[in-house]
Amino acid sequence: MAVNELKNQIRRLRFENSEMTQQQLADKVGVTRQTIIALEAGKYAPSLLLAFRIARTFAVTIEQVFQYEDG
Amino acid sequence: MNKTQKGAWCILIDSLFLILFGILLFTEIVILKNLFTSLHRFIALLLFSFMVPLFIFLRKKQSTAEVESDERDRLITKRAILVSFVSVWVLLAAVCIIPRFIVGYTGSIPVWVLSVINFAIFLIAMFIYSAAILIQYGWRGKDGGK
């Protein structure tokens, strides 16, 4: 069975955006820091709404933040 | 550590204390036929004195902009509720079967035991609920959260 993975660039984008901390990003998108940690570690797939909020915070498209990979 | 995790720790510790205190009271008063002694009062006081700092800890925030809970917390809580709900049914089934082996098919038990059983099931369900939340978060915030 193929393993599908949702990869993300949140960590890289945070550092490219004046080294934004996880707490700052969490406060901007309205989630807890633990959720950002889980997202960065690939342990949690966000809702579409949260994905849009994160992309908008970094002023990029969703595809630039999240990549769906067929394993 | 966010509010859901803190709440789960509070429930876990409180339910564990109440379960242990209940076992102690049951053993002392029902099995050993002792009265409610000063030791029991001391343990009860200790139990309640533990609850106060727990609630202060629950209210403390990491940052002023920190949200109370988010979509992941709600998902984790939902799964934990499902697990504790299933555990209640399993415990109820066990409670219906186990007395049969202890007092027999035609035996009887005092009415107050039913209240104790109901309360014990509630405490165990709360314990399972909080443990399920903490396991999903990775106990001590293994995923990096403090």
Backbone of each chain as ProteinMPNN parsed JSONL, in Angstrom:
{"seq_chain_A": "MAVNELKNQIRRLRFENSEMTQQQLADKVGVTRQTIIALEAGKYAPSLLLAFRIARTFAVTIEQVFQYEDG", "coords_chain_A": {"N_chain_A": [[0.834, -1.208, 0.0], [0.518, 2.2, -0.834], [2.248, 4.906, 0.724], [1.041, 7.903, 1.817], [2.152, 11.175, 2.17], [2.196, 14.274, 3.877], [4.063, 16.891, 3.342], [5.79, 19.762, 4.658], [6.825, 23.235, 4.578], [7.077, 24.888, 6.699], [8.913, 25.424, 8.787], [11.2, 26.347, 7.382], [10.078, 28.582, 6.101], [9.424, 30.137, 8.312], [11.932, 30.893, 9.259], [12.822, 32.337, 7.098], [11.149, 34.46, 7.212], [11.986, 36.776, 8.887], [13.057, 35.246, 11.05], [10.879, 34.135, 12.559], [9.279, 33.094, 15.539], [7.994, 29.94, 16.832], [5.913, 30.388, 18.598], [5.13, 32.983, 17.895], [4.155, 32.573, 15.303], [2.108, 30.789, 15.924], [0.432, 32.448, 17.466], [-0.305, 34.273, 15.493], [-1.769, 32.743, 13.636], [-3.704, 31.701, 15.22], [-3.541, 29.323, 16.785], [-2.268, 26.807, 19.1], [1.133, 26.63, 20.367], [2.017, 24.024, 20.417], [0.623, 22.85, 18.343], [1.823, 23.972, 16.098], [4.348, 22.883, 16.414], [3.724, 20.157, 16.099], [2.822, 20.231, 13.473], [5.13, 21.027, 12.049], [6.707, 18.832, 12.552], [5.444, 17.001, 11.048], [3.446, 15.497, 12.14], [0.842, 16.097, 12.272], [-1.955, 16.773, 10.252], [-3.14, 19.707, 8.978], [-6.312, 21.54, 9.087], [-8.109, 22.748, 6.211], [-8.655, 25.409, 6.475], [-6.809, 26.294, 8.417], [-4.464, 25.767, 7.035], [-4.678, 27.624, 4.959], [-4.564, 29.981, 6.464], [-1.957, 29.855, 7.471], [-0.453, 29.928, 5.111], [-1.203, 32.45, 4.177], [-0.138, 34.064, 6.172], [2.578, 33.867, 5.638], [2.558, 34.988, 3.189], [2.395, 33.429, 0.845], [1.51, 30.77, -1.499], [-0.706, 27.971, -0.782], [0.382, 25.6, -1.792], [3.054, 26.168, -1.728], [3.615, 25.979, 0.879], [2.592, 23.511, 1.834], [3.14, 20.2, 0.696], [1.904, 17.496, -1.06], [2.736, 14.15, -1.023], [3.01, 11.194, -2.862], [3.767, 8.04, -1.8]], "CA_chain_A": [[0.0, 0.0, 0.0], [1.308, 3.432, -0.946], [2.197, 5.784, 1.902], [0.876, 9.301, 1.419], [2.701, 12.071, 3.192], [2.02, 15.709, 3.709], [5.297, 17.571, 3.772], [5.585, 21.211, 4.732], [8.014, 24.108, 4.605], [6.792, 25.9, 7.73], [10.148, 25.772, 9.505], [12.023, 27.178, 6.491], [9.381, 29.866, 5.9], [9.541, 30.916, 9.559], [13.281, 31.49, 9.315], [12.922, 33.331, 6.014], [10.345, 35.616, 7.611], [12.684, 37.383, 10.037], [13.207, 34.25, 12.12], [9.652, 34.124, 13.367], [9.276, 31.957, 16.479], [6.792, 29.087, 16.745], [4.855, 31.05, 19.37], [4.639, 34.128, 17.106], [3.326, 32.02, 14.224], [0.903, 30.239, 16.568], [-0.434, 33.576, 17.835], [-0.829, 34.884, 14.267], [-2.777, 31.892, 12.978], [-4.737, 31.343, 16.209], [-3.446, 27.958, 17.32], [-1.274, 26.72, 20.177], [2.5, 26.35, 19.893], [2.111, 22.574, 20.237], [0.1, 22.512, 17.013], [2.879, 24.346, 15.145], [5.398, 21.865, 16.58], [3.22, 18.925, 15.487], [2.778, 20.465, 12.021], [6.507, 21.024, 11.543], [7.22, 17.458, 12.648], [4.656, 16.172, 10.134], [2.603, 14.599, 12.94], [-0.551, 16.55, 12.209], [-2.395, 17.364, 8.985], [-4.051, 20.784, 9.383], [-7.545, 21.735, 8.33], [-7.898, 23.628, 5.055], [-8.707, 26.778, 6.997], [-5.519, 26.585, 9.055], [-3.46, 25.78, 5.954], [-4.82, 28.939, 4.293], [-4.091, 31.023, 7.398], [-0.486, 29.773, 7.536], [0.048, 30.412, 3.813], [-1.438, 33.899, 4.125], [0.822, 34.695, 7.1], [3.873, 33.948, 4.952], [2.28, 35.603, 1.884], [2.694, 32.464, -0.231], [0.35, 29.911, -1.783], [-0.746, 26.746, 0.045], [1.317, 24.621, -2.388], [4.43, 26.513, -1.328], [3.771, 25.584, 2.292], [2.325, 22.071, 1.973], [3.287, 19.367, -0.492], [1.364, 16.143, -0.898], [3.623, 13.205, -1.711], [2.584, 9.798, -2.996], [4.948, 7.267, -1.481]], "C_chain_A": [[0.868, 1.257, 0.0], [1.142, 4.3, 0.302], [2.116, 7.23, 1.422], [1.372, 10.201, 2.539], [2.461, 13.523, 2.858], [3.262, 16.393, 4.265], [5.005, 19.071, 3.874], [6.898, 21.965, 4.887], [7.889, 25.167, 5.698], [8.072, 26.375, 8.422], [11.018, 26.721, 8.668], [11.402, 28.562, 6.316], [9.456, 30.763, 7.135], [10.881, 31.633, 9.619], [13.475, 32.545, 8.233], [12.115, 34.598, 6.33], [10.847, 36.17, 8.94], [12.702, 36.488, 11.288], [12.041, 34.273, 13.118], [9.675, 32.905, 14.304], [7.981, 31.152, 16.292], [5.628, 29.747, 17.468], [4.256, 32.22, 18.59], [3.726, 33.647, 15.977], [2.004, 31.486, 14.788], [-0.082, 31.348, 16.916], [-1.069, 34.216, 16.594], [-1.933, 34.065, 13.612], [-3.845, 31.376, 13.947], [-4.742, 29.893, 16.636], [-2.428, 27.955, 18.461], [0.097, 26.377, 19.576], [2.681, 24.851, 19.623], [1.638, 22.15, 18.852], [1.135, 22.846, 15.941], [4.006, 23.309, 15.193], [4.979, 20.561, 15.879], [3.183, 19.049, 13.963], [4.179, 20.361, 11.421], [7.097, 19.61, 11.548], [6.465, 16.499, 11.73], [3.755, 15.195, 10.864], [1.13, 14.965, 12.864], [-0.848, 17.197, 10.858], [-3.415, 18.449, 9.316], [-5.342, 20.813, 8.574], [-7.226, 22.7, 7.183], [-7.823, 25.091, 5.506], [-7.367, 27.187, 7.624], [-4.404, 26.656, 8.02], [-3.484, 27.116, 5.226], [-4.258, 30.057, 5.173], [-2.564, 31.05, 7.452], [0.116, 30.336, 6.249], [-0.077, 31.931, 3.717], [-0.468, 34.66, 5.037], [2.181, 34.879, 6.429], [3.772, 34.605, 3.576], [2.728, 34.712, 0.72], [1.435, 31.631, -0.491], [0.412, 28.659, -0.888], [0.265, 25.716, -0.455], [2.769, 24.912, -2.003], [4.697, 26.147, 0.133], [3.638, 24.065, 2.442], [2.466, 21.345, 0.648], [2.781, 17.954, -0.189], [2.231, 15.177, -1.698], [3.064, 11.801, -1.69], [3.796, 8.91, -2.797], [5.136, 6.024, -2.276]], "O_chain_A": [[1.838, 1.352, 0.753], [0.05, 4.413, 0.86], [3.0, 7.717, 0.717], [1.044, 10.001, 3.708], [2.518, 13.935, 1.699], [3.478, 16.463, 5.475], [4.075, 19.574, 3.243], [7.926, 21.407, 5.27], [8.526, 26.218, 5.627], [8.281, 27.572, 8.616], [11.503, 27.742, 9.155], [12.093, 29.579, 6.372], [9.54, 31.986, 7.024], [10.965, 32.808, 9.977], [14.198, 33.522, 8.426], [12.377, 35.666, 5.778], [10.195, 36.036, 9.976], [12.406, 36.92, 12.402], [12.217, 34.41, 14.328], [10.052, 31.809, 13.889], [7.018, 31.619, 15.684], [4.487, 29.677, 17.01], [3.044, 32.434, 18.609], [2.67, 34.227, 15.725], [0.935, 31.699, 14.216], [-1.285, 31.212, 16.69], [-2.222, 34.647, 16.631], [-2.908, 34.614, 13.098], [-4.781, 30.691, 13.534], [-5.8, 29.294, 16.828], [-1.804, 28.976, 18.749], [0.201, 25.905, 18.444], [3.41, 24.463, 18.711], [2.177, 21.216, 18.26], [1.305, 22.09, 14.984], [4.545, 22.91, 14.161], [5.77, 19.945, 15.165], [3.475, 18.09, 13.249], [4.383, 19.688, 10.41], [7.878, 19.244, 10.67], [6.808, 15.32, 11.644], [3.339, 14.185, 10.297], [0.273, 14.22, 13.34], [-0.099, 18.051, 10.383], [-4.462, 18.142, 9.886], [-5.446, 20.19, 7.517], [-6.199, 23.378, 7.194], [-7.039, 25.886, 4.987], [-6.865, 28.286, 7.385], [-3.511, 27.499, 8.112], [-2.434, 27.676, 4.911], [-3.57, 30.958, 4.693], [-1.951, 32.117, 7.476], [1.066, 31.117, 6.285], [0.83, 32.61, 3.236], [-0.033, 35.763, 4.709], [2.849, 35.896, 6.617], [4.776, 34.76, 2.881], [3.345, 35.17, -0.242], [0.429, 31.77, 0.205], [1.456, 28.342, -0.317], [0.923, 25.042, 0.338], [3.603, 24.008, -1.96], [5.845, 26.022, 0.56], [4.462, 23.419, 3.089], [1.981, 21.805, -0.386], [3.174, 17.32, 0.791], [2.437, 15.36, -2.898], [2.69, 11.28, -0.639], [4.763, 9.014, -3.551], [6.113, 5.303, -2.074]]}, "seq_chain_B": "MNKTQKGAWCILIDSLFLILFGILLFTEIVILKNLFTSLHRFIALLLFSFMVPLFIFLRKKQSTAEVESDERDRLITKRAILVSFVSVWVLLAAVCIIPRFIVGYTGSIPVWVLSVINFAIFLIAMFIYSAAILIQYGWRGKDGGK", "coords_chain_B": {"N_chain_B": [[3.13, 23.775, 27.464], [-0.25, 23.379, 26.772], [-3.685, 24.51, 27.471], [-5.474, 22.311, 27.329], [-3.802, 20.116, 27.779], [-2.86, 20.765, 30.335], [-5.257, 20.688, 31.752], [-5.846, 17.991, 31.427], [-3.762, 16.839, 32.898], [-4.467, 17.789, 35.437], [-6.957, 16.49, 35.833], [-6.12, 13.846, 35.659], [-4.333, 13.574, 37.872], [-6.033, 14.314, 40.007], [-8.127, 12.392, 39.742], [-6.695, 10.062, 40.134], [-5.794, 10.414, 42.772], [-8.29, 10.447, 44.078], [-9.202, 7.877, 43.472], [-7.272, 6.293, 44.773], [-7.618, 7.218, 47.401], [-10.246, 6.446, 47.793], [-9.975, 3.646, 47.647], [-8.404, 3.262, 49.911], [-10.133, 4.216, 51.943], [-12.248, 2.409, 51.634], [-10.98, -0.019, 52.225], [-10.167, 0.443, 54.884], [-12.543, 1.253, 56.306], [-14.681, -0.457, 55.459], [-13.645, -3.109, 55.023], [-11.664, -3.547, 57.108], [-13.101, -2.564, 59.19], [-12.614, -0.153, 60.564], [-12.834, 3.185, 61.987], [-13.463, 6.516, 60.63], [-10.555, 7.95, 60.705], [-8.053, 10.259, 62.107], [-5.964, 10.11, 60.376], [-7.141, 9.601, 57.918], [-8.488, 11.997, 57.618], [-6.319, 13.673, 57.395], [-5.207, 12.751, 54.991], [-7.306, 13.388, 53.267], [-7.246, 16.166, 53.477], [-4.737, 16.656, 52.404], [-5.181, 15.823, 49.818], [-7.051, 17.763, 48.921], [-5.473, 20.013, 49.24], [-3.661, 19.636, 47.238], [-5.17, 20.101, 45.026], [-5.614, 22.853, 44.755], [-3.097, 24.261, 43.914], [-2.996, 22.992, 41.46], [-5.139, 24.007, 40.001], [-4.359, 26.654, 39.788], [-2.118, 26.375, 38.231], [-3.402, 25.494, 35.962], [-4.624, 27.805, 35.012], [-2.522, 29.466, 34.291], [-0.827, 31.158, 31.674], [1.233, 30.759, 28.699], [1.753, 32.798, 26.9], [0.332, 36.069, 26.35], [-1.218, 36.235, 24.109], [-1.88, 33.674, 23.647], [-3.948, 31.038, 22.529], [-6.912, 29.472, 23.847], [-7.738, 26.863, 23.069], [-7.296, 24.82, 20.126], [-7.94, 23.546, 16.751], [-6.586, 21.069, 16.692], [-6.442, 20.391, 19.392], [-9.152, 20.081, 19.894], [-9.694, 17.851, 18.299], [-8.101, 15.912, 19.529], [-9.295, 15.885, 22.073], [-11.824, 14.969, 21.363], [-11.296, 12.341, 20.479], [-10.344, 11.294, 22.877], [-12.64, 11.445, 24.459], [-14.216, 9.571, 23.142], [-12.729, 7.233, 23.63], [-12.918, 7.101, 26.461], [-15.659, 6.829, 26.704], [-16.1, 4.335, 25.506], [-14.679, 2.85, 27.356], [-16.309, 3.125, 29.595], [-18.514, 1.554, 28.898], [-17.279, -0.958, 28.721], [-16.442, -1.253, 31.378], [-18.928, -1.23, 32.655], [-20.016, -3.577, 31.651], [-18.222, -5.375, 32.78], [-18.788, -4.943, 35.474], [-21.308, -6.024, 35.6], [-20.8, -8.682, 35.183], [-18.684, -9.592, 36.911], [-19.639, -9.539, 39.763], [-21.22, -11.82, 39.761], [-19.481, -13.949, 39.963], [-18.433, -13.462, 42.433], [-20.495, -13.134, 44.445], [-22.266, -15.015, 43.594], [-25.041, -16.449, 41.631], [-27.529, -16.064, 42.882], [-26.96, -14.417, 44.955], [-26.676, -11.368, 46.979], [-26.064, -7.823, 47.082], [-25.219, -4.924, 49.085], [-27.149, -1.889, 48.729], [-25.721, 0.532, 48.747], [-23.31, -0.135, 47.614], [-23.668, -0.075, 44.91], [-23.754, 2.674, 44.361], [-21.129, 3.305, 44.995], [-19.819, 1.807, 43.049], [-20.748, 3.067, 40.712], [-19.608, 5.619, 41.062], [-16.927, 4.905, 41.096], [-16.628, 3.943, 38.495], [-17.048, 6.311, 37.093], [-14.798, 7.788, 37.97], [-12.704, 6.191, 36.994], [-13.228, 6.349, 34.272], [-12.738, 9.08, 33.874], [-10.052, 9.121, 34.47], [-9.043, 7.528, 32.403], [-9.814, 9.118, 30.237], [-8.212, 11.462, 30.623], [-5.68, 10.297, 30.521], [-5.719, 9.342, 27.911], [-5.703, 11.747, 26.494], [-3.2, 12.791, 27.241], [-1.491, 10.812, 26.282], [-1.894, 11.086, 23.542], [-0.766, 13.587, 23.176], [1.773, 12.994, 23.814], [2.677, 12.403, 26.486], [4.854, 14.035, 28.38], [4.803, 16.254, 26.768], [6.258, 15.449, 24.52], [6.507, 16.132, 21.886], [7.878, 18.451, 21.828], [6.665, 20.517, 23.147], [6.415, 22.533, 26.051]], "CA_chain_B": [[1.944, 22.958, 27.731], [-1.463, 24.186, 26.585], [-4.739, 24.339, 28.479], [-6.031, 20.951, 27.265], [-2.818, 19.25, 28.443], [-2.874, 21.088, 31.77], [-6.526, 20.156, 32.263], [-5.72, 16.527, 31.474], [-2.908, 16.527, 34.053], [-5.271, 18.032, 36.653], [-7.952, 15.414, 35.963], [-5.373, 12.599, 35.906], [-3.837, 13.562, 39.26], [-7.194, 14.316, 40.914], [-8.837, 11.109, 39.703], [-5.805, 9.07, 40.739], [-5.875, 10.639, 44.22], [-9.608, 10.021, 44.547], [-9.263, 6.408, 43.379], [-6.431, 5.759, 45.861], [-8.277, 7.561, 48.663], [-11.43, 5.581, 47.846], [-9.507, 2.287, 47.973], [-7.964, 3.324, 51.311], [-11.336, 4.32, 52.78], [-12.989, 1.152, 51.517], [-10.221, -1.036, 52.971], [-10.179, 0.76, 56.322], [-13.876, 1.326, 56.923], [-15.549, -1.595, 55.138], [-13.007, -4.416, 55.236], [-11.043, -3.637, 58.434], [-14.096, -2.052, 60.158], [-12.09, 0.968, 61.355], [-13.604, 4.417, 61.815], [-12.803, 7.592, 59.9], [-9.543, 8.416, 61.662], [-7.372, 11.516, 61.79], [-5.11, 9.822, 59.219], [-8.007, 9.794, 56.74], [-8.733, 13.445, 57.51], [-5.061, 14.245, 56.906], [-5.084, 12.401, 53.561], [-8.323, 14.186, 52.56], [-6.725, 17.536, 53.454], [-3.612, 16.612, 51.463], [-5.816, 15.71, 48.504], [-7.614, 19.06, 48.55], [-4.39, 21.0, 49.131], [-3.029, 19.403, 45.942], [-6.07, 20.579, 43.972], [-5.503, 24.311, 44.61], [-2.03, 24.638, 42.965], [-3.299, 22.438, 40.134], [-6.024, 24.934, 39.299], [-3.56, 27.855, 39.476], [-1.3, 25.915, 37.103], [-4.308, 25.402, 34.814], [-4.957, 29.143, 34.528], [-1.319, 30.177, 33.855], [-0.64, 31.119, 30.225], [2.609, 30.946, 28.21], [1.795, 34.142, 26.313], [-0.976, 36.73, 26.481], [-1.987, 35.989, 22.88], [-2.092, 32.228, 23.527], [-5.355, 30.64, 22.416], [-7.321, 28.48, 24.848], [-7.628, 25.562, 22.403], [-7.404, 24.945, 18.68], [-8.559, 22.393, 16.079], [-5.902, 19.828, 17.092], [-6.895, 20.091, 20.754], [-10.538, 19.58, 19.81], [-9.609, 16.499, 17.737], [-7.541, 15.061, 20.591], [-10.334, 15.764, 23.11], [-12.899, 14.143, 20.793], [-10.817, 10.949, 20.517], [-10.261, 10.895, 24.298], [-14.029, 11.236, 24.91], [-14.627, 8.299, 22.556], [-12.029, 6.165, 24.365], [-13.492, 6.971, 27.812], [-17.04, 6.34, 26.52], [-15.968, 2.886, 25.29], [-14.24, 2.255, 28.621], [-17.476, 3.078, 30.493], [-19.296, 0.374, 28.503], [-16.494, -2.143, 29.101], [-16.511, -1.342, 32.843], [-20.307, -1.607, 33.023], [-20.142, -5.007, 31.331], [-17.433, -6.079, 33.806], [-19.532, -4.819, 36.736], [-22.45, -6.939, 35.524], [-20.321, -10.074, 35.166], [-17.818, -9.944, 38.061], [-20.361, -9.93, 40.999], [-21.756, -13.168, 39.605], [-18.451, -14.88, 40.464], [-18.131, -13.165, 43.847], [-21.636, -13.445, 45.342], [-23.078, -16.083, 43.012], [-26.216, -16.047, 40.842], [-28.653, -15.656, 43.735], [-26.452, -13.587, 46.05], [-27.103, -9.965, 46.964], [-25.07, -6.846, 47.558], [-25.902, -3.745, 49.635], [-27.48, -0.852, 47.738], [-24.677, 1.569, 48.699], [-22.203, -0.608, 46.767], [-23.972, 0.39, 43.547], [-23.305, 4.075, 44.281], [-19.657, 3.271, 44.99], [-19.425, 1.287, 41.729], [-20.993, 4.147, 39.74], [-18.606, 6.659, 41.282], [-15.632, 4.339, 40.678], [-16.633, 3.913, 37.018], [-16.866, 7.705, 36.677], [-13.392, 8.154, 38.226], [-11.838, 5.442, 36.065], [-13.456, 6.94, 32.949], [-12.028, 10.364, 33.865], [-8.621, 8.784, 34.437], [-8.767, 7.059, 31.032], [-9.965, 10.309, 29.373], [-7.022, 12.312, 30.734], [-4.522, 9.527, 30.031], [-5.82, 9.311, 26.438], [-5.27, 13.068, 26.01], [-1.747, 12.921, 27.438], [-0.803, 9.874, 25.369], [-1.918, 11.691, 22.204], [0.198, 14.708, 23.148], [3.101, 12.451, 24.087], [2.93, 12.556, 27.915], [5.449, 15.282, 28.875], [4.966, 17.175, 25.643], [7.395, 14.901, 23.788], [6.639, 16.776, 20.591], [8.608, 19.709, 21.984], [5.904, 21.491, 23.934], [6.675, 22.541, 27.496]], "C_chain_B": [[0.684, 23.819, 27.587], [-2.564, 23.801, 27.582], [-5.329, 22.918, 28.511], [-5.116, 19.968, 28.0], [-2.821, 19.471, 29.953], [-4.128, 20.511, 32.428], [-6.464, 18.648, 32.418], [-4.853, 16.102, 32.652], [-3.673, 16.698, 35.359], [-6.245, 16.886, 36.886], [-7.261, 14.099, 36.315], [-4.942, 12.497, 37.365], [-4.999, 13.487, 40.244], [-7.908, 12.971, 40.938], [-8.008, 10.003, 40.342], [-5.844, 9.17, 42.27], [-7.199, 10.118, 44.769], [-9.756, 8.5, 44.51], [-8.486, 5.79, 44.547], [-7.066, 6.009, 47.227], [-9.513, 6.686, 48.872], [-11.066, 4.164, 48.241], [-9.115, 2.219, 49.45], [-9.165, 3.351, 52.258], [-12.112, 3.009, 52.804], [-12.315, 0.063, 52.351], [-10.345, -0.807, 54.478], [-11.572, 0.609, 56.934], [-14.706, 0.067, 56.67], [-14.898, -2.935, 55.469], [-12.446, -4.552, 56.657], [-11.937, -3.102, 59.56], [-13.544, -0.956, 61.077], [-12.953, 2.212, 61.111], [-12.811, 5.43, 61.004], [-11.821, 8.269, 60.856], [-8.929, 9.747, 61.232], [-6.439, 11.343, 60.592], [-5.903, 10.052, 57.923], [-8.263, 11.277, 56.51], [-7.493, 14.128, 56.935], [-4.899, 13.976, 55.403], [-6.08, 13.223, 52.734], [-7.854, 15.633, 52.412], [-5.59, 17.668, 52.431], [-4.135, 16.607, 50.027], [-6.332, 17.065, 48.026], [-6.535, 20.138, 48.43], [-3.625, 20.837, 47.823], [-3.859, 20.028, 44.824], [-5.906, 22.073, 43.714], [-4.364, 24.717, 43.657], [-2.28, 24.116, 41.555], [-4.169, 23.398, 39.333], [-5.316, 26.252, 38.963], [-2.71, 27.561, 38.238], [-2.135, 25.871, 35.817], [-4.566, 26.771, 34.192], [-3.758, 29.894, 33.933], [-1.123, 30.013, 32.35], [0.822, 31.329, 29.85], [2.771, 32.344, 27.622], [0.392, 34.746, 26.377], [-1.864, 36.464, 25.27], [-2.33, 34.51, 22.7], [-3.582, 31.887, 23.49], [-5.654, 29.543, 23.435], [-7.201, 27.055, 24.282], [-7.781, 25.766, 20.906], [-7.985, 23.657, 18.093], [-7.911, 21.066, 16.474], [-6.324, 19.406, 18.497], [-8.301, 19.495, 20.735], [-10.569, 18.147, 19.283], [-9.124, 15.502, 18.787], [-8.587, 14.817, 21.677], [-11.458, 14.83, 22.636], [-12.533, 12.659, 20.844], [-10.792, 10.433, 21.955], [-11.662, 10.621, 24.855], [-14.532, 9.89, 24.403], [-14.019, 7.116, 23.315], [-12.653, 5.982, 25.75], [-14.927, 6.458, 27.75], [-17.037, 4.816, 26.334], [-15.584, 2.2, 26.601], [-15.388, 2.144, 29.622], [-18.313, 1.832, 30.182], [-18.596, -0.921, 28.905], [-16.581, -2.356, 30.616], [-17.903, -1.766, 33.306], [-20.546, -3.095, 32.772], [-19.41, -5.836, 32.388], [-18.174, -6.082, 35.144], [-20.741, -5.76, 36.752], [-22.008, -8.394, 35.653], [-19.582, -10.466, 36.454], [-18.598, -10.319, 39.342], [-20.942, -11.336, 40.964], [-20.78, -14.199, 40.173], [-18.153, -14.66, 41.948], [-19.28, -13.579, 44.769], [-22.559, -14.535, 44.79], [-24.318, -15.55, 42.314], [-27.353, -15.495, 41.702], [-28.229, -14.776, 44.914], [-26.954, -12.152, 45.96], [-25.988, -9.061, 47.487], [-25.817, -5.633, 48.112], [-26.104, -2.664, 48.557], [-26.36, 0.189, 47.601], [-23.492, 1.176, 47.818], [-22.41, -0.127, 45.324], [-23.513, 1.84, 43.341], [-21.789, 4.149, 44.189], [-19.167, 2.83, 43.611], [-19.597, 2.379, 40.667], [-19.93, 5.225, 39.837], [-17.225, 6.178, 40.82], [-15.538, 4.308, 39.151], [-16.388, 5.322, 36.472], [-15.401, 8.125, 36.829], [-12.451, 7.465, 37.243], [-11.982, 6.015, 34.651], [-12.73, 8.28, 32.815], [-10.518, 10.153, 33.759], [-8.234, 8.372, 33.009], [-8.829, 8.229, 30.053], [-8.695, 11.171, 29.405], [-5.771, 11.596, 30.237], [-4.525, 9.489, 28.508], [-5.366, 10.636, 25.831], [-3.747, 13.17, 26.09], [-0.956, 11.99, 26.529], [-0.768, 10.479, 23.956], [-0.955, 12.872, 22.074], [1.623, 14.216, 23.345], [3.54, 12.719, 25.504], [3.514, 13.906, 28.308], [5.685, 16.263, 27.741], [6.174, 16.776, 24.824], [7.613, 15.596, 22.449], [7.235, 18.2, 20.713], [7.914, 20.727, 22.846], [6.223, 21.395, 25.413], [5.453, 23.039, 28.233]], "O_chain_B": [[0.576, 24.872, 28.216], [-2.4, 22.904, 28.41], [-5.644, 22.392, 29.578], [-5.583, 19.105, 28.743], [-2.79, 18.526, 30.741], [-4.069, 19.927, 33.51], [-6.955, 18.09, 33.399], [-5.162, 15.122, 33.33], [-3.557, 15.88, 36.272], [-6.35, 16.369, 37.998], [-7.743, 13.335, 37.152], [-5.153, 11.473, 38.015], [-4.969, 12.705, 41.194], [-8.257, 12.463, 42.003], [-8.545, 9.118, 41.008], [-5.917, 8.16, 42.971], [-7.231, 9.435, 45.792], [-10.359, 7.906, 45.404], [-8.975, 4.884, 45.221], [-7.059, 5.138, 48.097], [-9.79, 6.241, 49.986], [-11.744, 3.544, 49.059], [-9.442, 1.261, 50.15], [-9.213, 2.612, 53.241], [-12.57, 2.56, 53.855], [-12.973, -0.678, 53.081], [-10.594, -1.738, 55.244], [-11.752, -0.071, 57.944], [-15.369, -0.424, 57.584], [-15.509, -3.791, 56.109], [-12.711, -5.543, 57.337], [-11.578, -3.177, 60.735], [-13.958, -0.845, 62.231], [-13.707, 2.272, 60.14], [-11.63, 5.226, 60.725], [-12.218, 9.063, 61.709], [-9.229, 10.284, 60.166], [-6.155, 12.304, 59.877], [-5.39, 10.624, 56.962], [-8.258, 11.757, 55.376], [-7.592, 15.032, 56.106], [-4.506, 14.861, 54.643], [-5.752, 13.695, 51.646], [-8.037, 16.251, 51.363], [-5.5, 18.654, 51.7], [-3.606, 17.288, 49.148], [-6.092, 17.47, 46.888], [-6.658, 21.061, 47.626], [-3.007, 21.789, 47.345], [-3.318, 20.435, 43.796], [-6.043, 22.519, 42.575], [-4.612, 25.437, 42.69], [-1.835, 24.714, 40.574], [-3.963, 23.581, 38.133], [-5.641, 26.892, 37.963], [-2.6, 28.383, 37.328], [-1.64, 26.17, 34.73], [-4.711, 26.881, 32.975], [-3.937, 30.84, 33.166], [-1.231, 28.913, 31.809], [1.568, 31.988, 30.575], [3.797, 32.994, 27.821], [-0.605, 34.026, 26.45], [-3.091, 36.463, 25.371], [-2.986, 34.132, 21.729], [-4.368, 32.376, 24.3], [-4.768, 28.786, 23.832], [-6.641, 26.165, 24.921], [-8.336, 26.773, 20.468], [-8.46, 22.788, 18.825], [-8.597, 20.05, 16.582], [-6.536, 18.223, 18.765], [-8.602, 18.541, 21.453], [-11.358, 17.324, 19.747], [-9.661, 14.401, 18.918], [-8.751, 13.691, 22.148], [-11.972, 14.015, 23.403], [-13.359, 11.822, 21.207], [-11.167, 9.292, 22.224], [-11.853, 9.682, 25.628], [-15.193, 9.153, 25.135], [-14.698, 6.131, 23.605], [-12.892, 4.852, 26.177], [-15.366, 5.732, 28.642], [-17.852, 4.103, 26.919], [-16.085, 1.123, 26.924], [-15.446, 1.195, 30.404], [-18.765, 1.14, 31.094], [-19.236, -1.863, 29.372], [-16.767, -3.478, 31.085], [-18.04, -2.562, 34.235], [-21.189, -3.78, 33.568], [-19.911, -6.868, 32.835], [-18.19, -7.086, 35.855], [-21.142, -6.236, 37.814], [-22.748, -9.234, 36.167], [-19.823, -11.535, 37.015], [-18.263, -11.327, 39.965], [-21.133, -11.967, 42.004], [-21.188, -15.188, 40.783], [-17.678, -15.566, 42.633], [-19.068, -14.287, 45.754], [-23.522, -14.929, 45.448], [-24.62, -14.358, 42.386], [-28.054, -14.569, 41.294], [-29.048, -14.435, 45.766], [-27.584, -11.769, 44.974], [-25.103, -9.489, 48.229], [-26.926, -5.336, 47.666], [-25.326, -2.555, 47.609], [-26.078, 0.67, 46.503], [-22.759, 2.037, 47.332], [-21.453, 0.186, 44.617], [-22.963, 2.19, 42.297], [-21.232, 4.934, 43.422], [-18.221, 3.401, 43.069], [-18.717, 2.592, 39.833], [-19.412, 5.691, 38.823], [-16.455, 6.938, 40.233], [-14.489, 4.611, 38.584], [-15.628, 5.51, 35.521], [-14.83, 8.742, 35.93], [-11.519, 8.08, 36.724], [-10.999, 6.152, 33.924], [-12.171, 8.58, 31.76], [-9.811, 10.887, 33.069], [-7.217, 8.821, 32.481], [-8.002, 8.328, 29.146], [-8.169, 11.56, 28.362], [-4.906, 12.206, 29.609], [-3.472, 9.59, 27.878], [-4.723, 10.654, 24.782], [-3.09, 13.581, 25.134], [0.126, 12.344, 26.062], [0.246, 10.398, 23.263], [-0.403, 13.124, 21.003], [2.577, 14.945, 23.072], [4.647, 13.208, 25.727], [2.756, 14.845, 28.551], [6.658, 17.017, 27.757], [7.009, 17.609, 24.47], [8.731, 15.653, 21.935], [7.102, 19.024, 19.809], [8.529, 21.719, 23.241], [6.294, 20.298, 25.967], [5.465, 23.122, 29.462]]}, "name": "protein", "num_of_chains": 2, "seq": "MAVNELKNQIRRLRFENSEMTQQQLADKVGVTRQTIIALEAGKYAPSLLLAFRIARTFAVTIEQVFQYEDGMNKTQKGAWCILIDSLFLILFGILLFTEIVILKNLFTSLHRFIALLLFSFMVPLFIFLRKKQSTAEVESDERDRLITKRAILVSFVSVWVLLAAVCIIPRFIVGYTGSIPVWVLSVINFAIFLIAMFIYSAAILIQYGWRGKDGGK"}
